[in-house]
Amino acid sequence: LYGSQITINFASVNTAGHYDIYIKEPGGTFLVLNNIQPTSITNGVASYVYNNSSPSWFKDEFTYEFLIDAACQDANGNSCDFTATPWRSIQLNS
């Protein structure tokens, strides 16, 4: 079994122009979701829904590592910095 739709929740950053999500599977392969915009933000929690079509990703009972960074922008749209979470391990369950 594998997840065909994954919802990733993370703390939103007020000055974020976009987010990058790095996902490492147990074999060490990376999946990078670049320049994403959250599907929704509610009470400071951003959610992004990823539609997965690969049966080799997001397998049931496997542990994946996630890192999210926010690329910040100033009022003029210029890059001002970025902030990132530490890597976090999460075991997927159906």
N, C-alpha and C positions, 0 to 999 in steps of 0.2 A: 504494500500500500504506500501511496505517496500523496502529499498535499497538492491539490490542483489550485487552491487559492489560499494564500497566506496573508494574514493581517499582522502587520508589524506596528506596535505602539511604542511611542517614545516621547520624552518631554520636548515640547516645542521651544524654539528659540525666537524671541521677538524680532531680532534683526536678521533672521535667516533669509537669504535669497533663494536658496535651494538646499537640499540635503543629498548626501551620498550614503548609501547603505552597503556595507561590506559583509559578506556572508561566507564563512568557511565551513566546508563539509568535512566529515570525519577523515577522508583520505587526503585532505590538505588543499583541495581545489577551491578556488575563490569564485564567487559570483559577485559582481559589482553592479549596483544599480546607481547610475550617475544622474545628477541634476533632477532629482525627483521633487515633486510637490506633494505634500500630504493630501490624501483623499479627503480627510476632515481634520479639524482641530476643535476639541471640546475641553473646556476647563484646563487649558495648558497641556493637554495630551494630544499629540499628533498621531494620526493613524494613516498607514499606507497599505493599500490592498495590492498584492502582487499576484497576478495570474500566472501560474506555473504550468508549462506544457511538457516539461521533461520528467520522465519517471525516475531519472537518476538523482533528482534533487528532492529534498524535503520528505525523506522516507520516514515512515512511522517507526517510532522507538529509537531513532538515531539522534545524536546530540550535535547541534550546529552552534557555531560561534557567530555572534553578530557585533558589529561596530557601526555606529552612526555618527557622521560628522555633519555639522551645519556650516555652510559657507555664508558668512555674514556680509551684509551690504549696508552702507551708510545711506543717508537721506537722498543723496545724488545718484545712488545705484552703483557706487564704486565699492570694490571689495575692501573690507576693513579687517578681516581676520577670519578664523574658523575655530570651532570648538568641537571636540569629539568625546564620545563616551568611551569608557574602557571596554575591552572585549567582554562579552557576556555569553555564557554557555546556556543553551536551552535545549532540553530534550522534547522532541515532538511526540505527541500522543494523539491518536485518533479519537 
